[in-house]
Amino acid sequence: MEAFMAVLPVILYILAIVLLVILIILGFRLIETVDRANVILSDIEKKSKSLNGFFSVIDMLTDTVSFISDNVVDGIVSGISKLFRGKGKKNRKEIEEDE
């Protein structure tokens, strides 16, 4: 029993040292992985900034197309409403003249 009490702390210290070494190795690998991720993210950021001009041109183009299509639709709707409204006014005028 006394031998077990003398060996047990030694085994625990050895296991603690092994665990500490493993954690240090994992820490270094984690640091390397984070560094690689930072490089990739900075590269993506540079590439996305270079595309900002392209996206702004596309945005301006879509705004222009939307404005033109809105004006065309408004013109068509107003033309159709004038046709139907015009007939109604003529009928009312004719009715008023008949009275």
C-alpha positions in Angstrom: 0.0 0.0 0.0 2.9 2.3 0.8 4.4 1.6 -2.6 1.1 2.5 -4.3 1.0 5.8 -2.3 4.6 6.6 -3.5 4.0 5.6 -7.2 0.6 7.2 -7.6 1.8 10.9 -7.4 4.6 10.1 -9.8 2.1 8.7 -12.3 -0.2 11.7 -11.9 2.7 14.1 -12.4 3.8 12.3 -15.6 0.2 12.4 -16.9 0.0 16.1 -16.0 3.2 16.8 -17.9 2.0 14.8 -20.9 -1.3 16.7 -20.9 0.5 20.0 -20.6 2.7 19.2 -23.6 -0.3 18.1 -25.7 -2.2 21.3 -24.8 0.9 23.4 -25.8 1.1 21.6 -29.1 -2.6 22.1 -29.7 -2.2 25.8 -28.8 0.5 26.3 -31.4 -1.5 24.6 -34.1 -4.5 26.7 -33.2 -2.4 29.9 -33.5 -1.2 28.7 -36.9 -4.7 28.0 -38.1 -5.9 31.4 -36.9 -3.1 33.1 -38.8 -4.0 31.2 -42.0 -7.6 32.2 -41.5 -6.6 35.9 -41.1 -4.6 35.7 -44.3 -7.6 34.3 -46.2 -10.0 36.8 -44.7 -7.7 39.7 -45.6 -7.4 38.4 -49.2 -11.2 38.1 -49.4 -11.6 41.6 -48.1 -9.2 43.0 -50.7 -11.1 41.2 -53.5 -14.5 42.3 -52.3 -13.2 46.0 -52.1 -12.1 45.7 -55.7 -15.6 44.6 -56.8 -17.3 47.6 -55.1 -17.1 49.7 -58.2 -18.6 46.9 -60.3 -21.5 46.4 -57.8 -22.2 50.2 -57.7 -22.4 50.3 -61.5 -24.8 47.3 -61.4 -26.9 49.1 -58.7 -27.1 52.3 -60.7 -28.1 50.3 -63.8 -30.9 48.5 -62.0 -32.1 51.8 -60.5 -32.2 53.3 -64.0 -34.1 50.3 -65.5 -36.5 50.4 -62.6 -37.2 54.1 -63.1 -37.7 53.7 -66.8 -40.0 50.7 -66.4 -42.0 52.6 -63.7 -42.5 55.5 -66.0 -43.6 53.2 -68.9 -46.1 51.4 -66.7 -47.4 54.7 -65.4 -47.8 56.0 -68.9 -49.7 52.9 -70.0 -51.9 52.9 -67.0 -52.7 56.6 -67.4 -53.5 56.1 -71.1 -55.8 53.2 -70.4 -57.5 55.1 -67.6 -58.0 58.1 -69.9 -59.7 55.9 -72.5 -62.2 54.5 -70.0 -62.6 57.8 -68.2 -63.1 59.6 -71.5 -66.0 57.4 -72.5 -67.7 58.0 -69.2 -67.4 61.8 -69.5 -68.9 61.8 -72.9 -71.8 59.8 -71.8 -72.4 62.1 -68.9 -72.2 65.1 -71.2 -74.7 63.6 -73.6 -77.0 62.8 -70.7 -76.8 66.4 -69.4 -77.4 67.8 -72.9 -80.5 65.6 -73.3 -82.1 66.9 -70.2 
